[in-house]
Amino acid sequence: MAKVPPENGVRRIQTRRPPPASFGLTVHGRAPPGLPARIVYGCYAWVVLLIAVTPVVFGLALTPGVLRRRKIARWGAQAVFFLIGSRIRVLGETLPATGPCVVVANHASYLDGIILTAVLPARFTFVIKKEMTAVPLAGYVLKRLGSEFVKRDDAPQRQRTARRLVSAALGGTALAFFPEGTFDTRPGLREFHAGAFRAAWRSGLAVVPVVILGSRRKLPGDTLLPGPGPLAVRFCDPLPTSEHKSAAALMNAARHAILEHLDEPDLAG
């Protein structure tokens, strides 16, 4: 395993597919911190987040251009994880420096969006559930970052969004999805929604499966207090659409790639 000097606050480690439970991380192998330690760390993490969010929000409000605003958000996300002692390790394949593709990642925690913001280039547009627009500060930030929103229980709206995403992908936009749509407290990979894979299939873009490790343990869905612990993101080999006969086959291949490295069960059976 070869270490590469940090770039933009994100430490990158190149490796060739270690066993799923290793990655240089001990995600499940240590007892969780005691309640007093978690309270102290969690309060510190929230203070850091609030301090970092303030200049980021002002920057997003005053800065013209979506790409510039995304770079500000990326810097802020990297600063937060550095200051709370969880600088993200990036493993596996690297994304192409330029050009569009579709990134699909597992979803286990409220931290996942911030994690992907920290490690993905600014050219990526996030596709997020419509309900997030109702969250006061988060909704404003996501809109200023040019995110696309989809209402999952509205079939006509989903179809309109899918057409818009295909058009954006054909125009060169790189997209990032959480195909599970949401998360809960159970460890495991939930059933995927097909929208990301249809957009990739129709536009001919490669799909890059991404595995987020450590976020569930750091901030489970049943608490507001983050705890100490490592974080890592693994980029799997890109999946060319030309090698799969349908969007469903592409989706199954991406799911298999994520499960191979996730070390969590398949909740969709």
SULBEL-V375137 format. One line per field, one symbol per residue. ss: DSSP state (A for helix, B for strand, O for the rest). phi: phi as a letter, one per 20 degrees, with the letter a starting at -180 (. if undefined). psi: psi as a letter, one per 20 degrees, with the letter a starting at -180 (. if undefined). A space follows every 10 residues. Layout:
ss->???
phi->???
psi->???
This chain:
ss->OBBBBBBOOB BBBBOOOOOO OOOOOOOOOO OOOOAAAAAA AAAAAAAAAA AAAAAAAAAA AAOOOAAAAA AAAAAAAAAA AAAOOOOOBB BBOOOOOOOO OBBBBOOOOO OAAAAAAAAO OOOBBBBBBA AAAAOAAAAA AAAAOOOBBB OOOOAAAAAA AAAAAAAAAA OOOBBBBOOO OOOOOOOOBO OOOOAAAAAA AAAOOOBBBB BBBOAAAAOO OOOOOOOOOO OBBBBBBBBO AAAOOOAAAA AAAAAAAAAA AAOOOBOOO
phi->.dedggclnd edcebdlfgg eelmddeded ffffggffff fffffffgff fffgffffff fdeenfffff fffffffffg fffemcgfed cnfdfgfcne adeccfccaf ffffffgfde fffededcfg gffefgffff ffffemfedc efecgfffff ffffffffff eoeedccdff nbbcfffpef feeegfffff ffemefddfc dednffffbf fdbddfdfqf cbcdeeffdf ffecfbffff fffffffffg dfmcfefem
psi->pppqqqokjo pppprnmrqh iejjqnhiiq qqqrgghhgg ggggghgggh ghhghggggh hipqpggghh hghgggghgg hghjklpppp qbqqqqhrqq roppqqoiqi ighhghhhhq qiipppoqqh hhiiofgggg ghghjkqqqp ohjnghhghg gghhhggggh jjppqpqnih haraipqror qqqigghggg ghijqqpopp oppihghgnr ijqioqrqqq qqpporpqop hijpirhghg ghghgggghh ihkqroii.
